[in-house]
Amino acid sequence: AAKPLRAIHEKYPKKGLLPSYFLPNGVIALPEEYTTGAMADSYYEYLLKAWVQGGQHKGELLLDTGKRWEMAMDDMITYLVRRSKNSTS
């Protein structure tokens, strides 16, 4: 799992959320779709699992999975969570 993660993280270092589909050369496929459901959830689960299992070595983890997971969660709140206009909470 490290080789594809490294390639994607190097190509998109500032993206917390990653699109659901990539072309074989690593370019984002169009239409650009983002989801945390089917076809994408394994990536976010892997980031969290690697970060949690890192224990005392979290700062040394390959590909900085904890930081990537936190970036993804921040981006999910920013771009995927919406509040309805009639919301009271």
MIDO-355278 format. One line per 2 residues: number of its first residue (from 1); their letters; for each residue x, y, z negated of N, C-alpha, C. Coordinates in steps of 0.2 Angstrom, whole numbers, plus 5000, padded with zeros to 4 digits. Example, Ala and Ser with C-alpha at 12.3 -4.5 7.8 and 13.67 -1.06 7.14 Angstrom:
BEGIN
1> as> 5066/4972/4961/5062/4978/4961/5066/4984/4961 ~ 5064/4989/4965/5068/4995/4964/5064/5000/4961
END
This chain:
BEGIN
1> aa> 5004/4994/5000/5000/5000/5000/5004/5006/5000 ~ 5011/5006/4998/5015/5012/4997/5016/5015/5004
3> kp> 5018/5011/5009/5020/5014/5016/5014/5018/5019 ~ 5008/5016/5019/5003/5020/5022/5001/5026/5018
5> lr> 5001/5025/5011/5000/5031/5007/5005/5036/5008 ~ 5012/5034/5008/5017/5039/5009/5016/5043/5015
7> ai> 5014/5039/5021/5014/5042/5027/5008/5048/5027 ~ 5002/5046/5024/4997/5050/5024/4998/5056/5019
9> he> 5001/5055/5013/5003/5060/5009/5008/5065/5011 ~ 5013/5062/5015/5018/5067/5018/5015/5071/5024
11> ky> 5010/5068/5027/5007/5072/5033/5002/5077/5030 ~ 4999/5076/5025/4993/5080/5022/4995/5081/5014
13> pk> 5000/5085/5013/5002/5085/5006/4998/5090/5001 ~ 4994/5094/5004/4990/5098/5000/4982/5096/5000
15> kg> 4981/5091/5003/4974/5088/5004/4972/5083/4998 ~ 4967/5085/4994/4965/5081/4989/4960/5076/4991
17> ll> 4955/5078/4995/4951/5074/4999/4953/5072/5005 ~ 4953/5066/5007/4955/5064/5014/4949/5062/5018
19> ps> 4949/5063/5024/4943/5061/5028/4943/5053/5028 ~ 4937/5051/5030/4935/5044/5031/4939/5040/5036
21> yf> 4941/5043/5042/4944/5040/5047/4950/5044/5050 ~ 4955/5040/5052/4961/5042/5055/4962/5038/5061
23> lp> 4966/5042/5066/4968/5038/5072/4974/5034/5070 ~ 4976/5029/5074/4982/5025/5073/4988/5029/5071
25> ng> 4989/5035/5074/4995/5040/5073/4994/5044/5067 ~ 4989/5043/5063/4988/5047/5057/4985/5053/5058
27> vi> 4983/5055/5064/4979/5061/5065/4972/5060/5062 ~ 4969/5065/5060/4962/5065/5057/4957/5064/5063
29> al> 4953/5059/5063/4948/5057/5069/4942/5062/5068 ~ 4940/5064/5074/4934/5068/5074/4928/5064/5076
31> pe> 4922/5066/5073/4921/5072/5069/4924/5070/5062 ~ 4926/5075/5059/4930/5075/5052/4924/5074/5047
33> ey> 4924/5068/5044/4919/5067/5039/4923/5065/5032 ~ 4920/5067/5027/4922/5066/5020/4917/5063/5016
35> tt> 4919/5058/5012/4915/5054/5008/4918/5051/5002 ~ 4915/5049/4997/4918/5045/4991/4915/5039/4991
37> ga> 4911/5037/4996/4907/5031/4996/4911/5026/5001 ~ 4907/5022/5004/4909/5016/5008/4915/5019/5013
39> ma> 4920/5015/5014/4925/5017/5019/4930/5022/5016 ~ 4929/5024/5010/4934/5029/5007/4935/5028/4999
41> ds> 4931/5025/4996/4931/5024/4989/4937/5020/4986 ~ 4940/5016/4990/4946/5012/4988/4952/5016/4987
43> yy> 4953/5021/4991/4958/5026/4991/4958/5029/4984 ~ 4953/5032/4982/4952/5035/4976/4953/5031/4970
45> ey> 4950/5025/4970/4951/5020/4965/4958/5018/4964 ~ 4962/5017/4970/4969/5015/4969/4973/5021/4966
47> ll> 4971/5027/4968/4975/5032/4964/4974/5032/4957 ~ 4968/5031/4955/4966/5031/4948/4969/5025/4944
49> ka> 4969/5019/4947/4972/5013/4944/4979/5014/4943 ~ 4983/5016/4949/4990/5017/4948/4992/5022/4943
51> wv> 4988/5027/4942/4990/5032/4937/4989/5030/4930 ~ 4983/5026/4929/4982/5023/4922/4987/5018/4921
53> qg> 4988/5014/4925/4993/5008/4924/5000/5010/4923 ~ 5001/5016/4925/5008/5019/4924/5010/5020/4917
55> gq> 5005/5021/4913/5007/5022/4906/5012/5028/4904 ~ 5017/5026/4901/5023/5031/4899/5026/5033/4905
57> hk> 5026/5030/4911/5030/5032/4917/5025/5036/4922 ~ 5020/5039/4919/5016/5042/4924/5019/5048/4928
59> ge> 5024/5051/4925/5028/5056/4929/5032/5054/4934 ~ 5034/5047/4934/5038/5044/4939/5035/5040/4944
61> ll> 5028/5040/4944/5024/5036/4949/5026/5037/4956 ~ 5026/5032/4960/5027/5033/4967/5021/5037/4970
63> ld> 5023/5042/4974/5018/5046/4977/5014/5050/4973 ~ 5016/5051/4967/5012/5056/4962/5005/5055/4962
65> tg> 5003/5048/4961/4996/5046/4961/4991/5050/4957 ~ 4994/5052/4951/4989/5055/4946/4988/5062/4948
67> kr> 4993/5066/4951/4992/5073/4954/4987/5072/4960 ~ 4988/5067/4964/4983/5067/4970/4976/5065/4968
69> we> 4975/5061/4962/4969/5060/4960/4965/5066/4957 ~ 4969/5070/4953/4966/5076/4950/4965/5081/4956
71> ma> 4969/5081/4961/4967/5086/4967/4961/5084/4970 ~ 4960/5077/4971/4954/5074/4974/4948/5076/4970
73> md> 4948/5075/4963/4943/5077/4959/4941/5084/4960 ~ 4946/5088/4960/4944/5096/4960/4941/5097/4967
75> dm> 4944/5094/4972/4941/5095/4979/4934/5092/4979 ~ 4932/5087/4976/4926/5084/4976/4921/5089/4973
77> it> 4923/5092/4968/4918/5097/4964/4917/5103/4969 ~ 4923/5105/4972/4922/5111/4976/4918/5110/4982
79> yl> 4920/5105/4986/4917/5104/4992/4911/5099/4993 ~ 4910/5094/4988/4905/5089/4989/4899/5090/4984
81> vr> 4900/5094/4979/4895/5095/4974/4891/5101/4975 ~ 4884/5100/4976/4880/5106/4977/4875/5107/4972
83> rs> 4873/5113/4971/4867/5114/4966/4862/5117/4970 ~ 4856/5114/4969/4850/5116/4973/4848/5123/4970
85> kn> 4845/5127/4974/4843/5134/4973/4838/5134/4967 ~ 4834/5129/4966/4829/5128/4961/4831/5125/4955
87> st> 4838/5124/4954/4841/5120/4948/4840/5125/4942 ~ 4838/5122/4937/4838/5126/4930/4844/5124/4926
89> s> 4848/5120/4928/4854/5118/4924/4860/5119/4927
END
